[in-house]
């Protein structure tokens, strides 16, 4: 009798399935912990692969179906066009900082006196003129009298350079990962689609297509526009001879991604150039920075909302909310999750429309 009861308790389906789910959960957590150091390059690599897939597909067709060669070519071009200039700007900034430090230690650092028209700048004119004038006479005294502020500024500057160097390394790994994913894009896409279909049924195919389209739209409309603005602003900085152009380009990129815009940097650069350069250079750079500052108003609606599987406001809110929640990766994961949530809620509220949409897709 006792043996019979024991067999019944061990064969209890609730306990049996609970143990299976617990084992599965432990396995998934263990796998996640193992892959955790590689999550960022894997996510970025996936984003790049999805964004570049149409180009890869076209290039592979011209290469008579040689997908591996197409992936290699795209990877090399990405490294040359993005990582190359980024490394050059970072090294140039380091060199400028070393020269500045050496000049300060040797007493050869000279700051020209401010023009008189600096006093006429609204709100900050008199303060900037006073500090600038004092620095031109005795920079060492200014550093000593404002040592806490100088220390905080230098620490922030070093932190930004360190973050930039880390970001370049991480993005290099992400480009390489994207090349591998592009080479196996077909099989990887089928695996993800099968997984989604297993989880949510037939709607999984629609969700995958929505995710792909959202990633491309956000990559073009948020990151793409930010990169374009930063590159154009950087061209103006370099040609006008703005010191530490690499740092200001990085700041422009960050401000553009978080949707603040490059206005704070543009305003500072314009104020600086009118104080130290000739009228022609200052005028040209001012016009150029104003053009770069407003170009996102033209590009963003076109690139972010074109062909979107959800209203542009949903994609935009998802990108910004995701960034606040989890950083740069959140620009994409936030937009994807919010778009998929929108499609699910819309399908729940309007099942007939959702069924028709699935038939079309």
FENHU-V513167 format. One record per helix or strand. SS is the DSSP state (H for helix, E for strand). FROM is the first residue (numbers start at 1). TO is the last residue. If there is no record, write none. Layout:
SS/FROM/TO ; SS/FROM/TO
//
This chain:
H/2/10 ; H/13/62 ; H/67/106 ; H/116/120 ; H/125/137 ; H/139/145 ; H/147/183 ; H/185/200 ; H/203/240 ; H/245/257 ; H/263/276 ; H/279/305 ; H/312/326 ; H/330/349 ; H/351/360
//
